[in-house]
């Protein structure tokens, strides 16, 4: 990175970690302000800071050692120094939510959420957004086409669910939200995965090992027996196939021999 990029990166990181983390969907699990470096990198990608990679970001903290930040390389965590962070920035306060909040999920998690509801799932906080557009932007961090769930937040709050405000339309909750408080979108269509070339080859080797794989002539003969033969149809015999491939191999060897002789003559000259 050149000097201009370094200055730009430092300015962006101060804004993300010390001034307005909610604008970039940055959430700290505790009041100390430690966040994952991978989350910081995702935030940088959304604001066109494409000149830095996740590994490059970690190297930036390790090599340049900017005084504005503290890094825990073992846990891949970073935070801004407490003296430059706004007071109470990561001390999330309870707040009455709007009537509806939105949360993105992966399509494969749809049926699980529909049955069990949604919650932090191993983390302290579950992020929720006040607008569908912001929720879609946040969801694209982990899936190209996220599904957006509408949460009946006002009803949930009246039932005892606590919501905390993290700034910039970002709300947090540490409780599990039941399916009855969710308005699910249309269920995703489950598409049958196409078999890749590698899977086809592996399956063929496995069948051959088990003695199931048949040669092309036997398969051809089986398919001919199953089909209805129409009048005037020409059906080549197995001997014709064998002669064709035998002649094809003979001609290939002959061409290779001529090319070898021609190459030797050219070297002698």
GIHUFEN-V770066 format. One record per pair of residues at least 4 apart in sequence whose C-alpha atoms are under 7 Angstrom apart, sorted by the first residue. I is the first residue (numbers start at 1). J is the second residue. If there is no record, write none. Layout:
i = {I,I}
j = {J,J}
This chain:
i = {1,1,2,3,4,5,6,7,8,9,10,11,12,13,14,14,15,15,16,16,16,17,17,17,18,18,18,18,19,19,21,21,22,22,22,22,22,23,23,24,27,28,28,28,28,29,31,31,33,33,34,34,34,35,35,35,36,36,36,36,37,37,37,37,38,38,39,40,41,41,42,42,43,44,44,45,45,52,52,53,54,55,56,57,58,59,60,61,61,61,68,68,69,69,69,69,70,70,70,70,71,71,71,72,72,72,73,80,80,81,92,92,92,93,93,94,94,94,94,95,95,95,96,97,97,97,98,98,99,99,99,100,100,100,100,100,101,101,101,101,101,101,101,101,102,102,102,102,102,102,102,102,102,102,103,103,103,103,103,103,104,104,104,104,104,104,104,105,105,105,105,105,106,106,106,107,107,107,109,110,111,112,113,113,114,115,116,116,117,117,117,118,118,118,119,119,119,119,120,120,120,120,124,125,125,125,126,126,126,127,127,127,127,128,128,128,129,129,129,129,129,130,130,131,132,133,134,135,135,136,136,136,139,139,140,140,140,148,149,149,149,149,150,150,150,151,151,151,152,152,152,153,154,155,156,156,156,157,157,161,162,163,163,163,164,164,164,165,165,165,166,166,166,177,195,195,196,197,198,199,200,201,202,203,204,204,205,206,207,207,207,208,208,214,214,215,216,217,217,218,219,220,221,222,223,229,236,237,238,239,240,241,242,243,244,245,246,247,248,249,250,251,252,253,254,255,256,257,258,259,260,261,262,263,264,265}
j = {5,6,6,7,8,9,10,11,12,13,14,15,16,17,18,19,19,20,20,21,24,21,79,80,80,84,85,86,85,86,25,26,26,166,167,168,170,167,168,43,35,33,34,35,90,124,90,91,79,90,77,78,79,77,78,79,40,76,77,78,41,76,77,78,42,54,43,44,45,54,46,141,47,48,49,49,50,56,57,57,58,59,60,61,62,63,64,65,66,71,80,81,78,79,80,81,78,79,80,81,77,78,79,76,77,78,77,84,85,85,164,165,166,164,165,162,163,164,165,163,164,165,163,153,154,163,153,154,152,153,154,150,151,152,153,154,128,129,130,131,150,151,152,153,128,129,130,131,132,135,148,149,150,151,128,129,135,148,149,150,135,136,139,146,147,148,149,109,139,146,147,148,143,146,147,146,147,188,113,114,115,116,117,118,179,179,178,179,177,178,179,176,177,178,126,175,176,177,124,125,126,174,174,172,173,174,172,173,174,170,171,172,173,170,171,172,134,135,169,170,171,169,170,135,136,137,138,139,148,140,146,148,143,146,144,145,146,185,182,183,184,185,182,183,184,181,182,183,156,181,182,157,158,159,160,161,181,161,162,175,173,171,172,173,171,172,173,170,171,172,170,171,172,181,199,200,200,201,202,203,204,205,206,207,208,213,209,210,211,212,213,212,213,218,219,219,220,221,238,222,223,224,225,226,227,233,240,241,242,243,244,245,246,247,248,249,250,251,252,253,254,255,256,257,258,259,260,261,262,263,264,265,266,267,268,269}
